[in-house]
């Protein structure tokens, strides 16, 4: 699907859904889709565990996290979502590629300065 069509689908959605199966390997990943979804301001309903669950809970307002493959918990968590768009301006600023690249460049320069002294 072309990116422009995908963005239209996001805009038309009421809730963005993400589900990773209940495998140990998925507990150690942070899908890039989380960043894409969070940037839309749409409510997020996520069946994730481990790193992704902790990240979403800490960083993404108006997101409901449930244990993967747990339909009863998923339904219970859905009731807690506000079904409205909520801009996440702080999230977008914090995780914008430009800002991450600048911070990484500053870290590299600091390390280089420490090595040269």
N, C-alpha and C positions, 0 to 999 in steps of 0.2 A: 504494500500500500504506500503510495507517495506520502511524504511527510505532510504536505498541505492537507491531504484527506484525513490523515491521522489526527491532526490538530483540530479539524472540524468535528471528528468523532468525539474527541475529548470535550470540546465545547458543548456538544449536544448531550453529553452524559449527565446524569444526576449524581452518580457515584462512580468512582473509579475503583475497580476490584483487582486485587493482586493475591495470588495464592501460590505458595510453594509447597510441594508435597512434604510429607512428614519423613524426610530422610536426614540423617545426621549431616550429610554434606551441605544441605541447604541452611544449616544453622550458622555456617561460617561465611555466608555470602551477603553482600549488600547490593541488591539489584539496582542497576542504573535507572530502572523504571520508577523507583521510589522518588528520585529527584525530578524526573519528568512529571510524574503525577502531582507531586507536592507543588511544583511551580504553577500548576493550573489554578490552584485555589479550590478545587473540587473536594468534597469529602472523600476520604480514602478508607476502604474496607479491606483489611489485609490479613490473610491467613499465613502468617510467618512466625518463625521462632528464632531464637538465638540473637545474633548481631542485628538482623533486620528488625526484629521485634523491639529490641532495646532502642535502636536508632529512631524508629518511627515514634515510639512512645515519648522519647525525650525531645525530639526535634520537629515533629509535624503536628501542629494543632488540627483539631477536627479530623482525626484519624482513629479508626477502631481496629485494634489488633486482636486476633483470635488464634487459638491453637490450630495449626493446619489439620485438615481432615476431621474437624469437629463441628458438624453442622449445628448442633444445639448451641454451642458457644458462639458460633458465627451469627446466628439469629439474635441471640441475646445482645451481642455487641452492636449489631446493626441498629438496635433500638436507641443506642446512645449517641448516634451520629446526628449532627445538625444537618438537615438536608438543604443546605444553602452554600453558595460559594463564599469562601473566606480567604481573601488575599493573604498570602504568606510572604509579605515583603521582606521581613527579616531573614527568613529561610532563603529566599531567592538571592538576597544580597550576600549572605554568608557562603552560599555554595555556588555562586556564579563562577563559571570557568575562569574568567578574567581574574577574579579575586583569589581563587585557589592558585592560579599560575603565579600571581604576584607574590603571594605568601611563600610559595615553594622557591621562587627565585631569590627572595630575601633570605630564606634559610640556607640556600646554597652559597650565597655571598657571605653570610656569617661564618659558615664552616670554612670557606676559602680564606677569609680574614684570619680566623683562628689558626689555620694551618700555616699561614705565612708569618706569624709572630713567633 
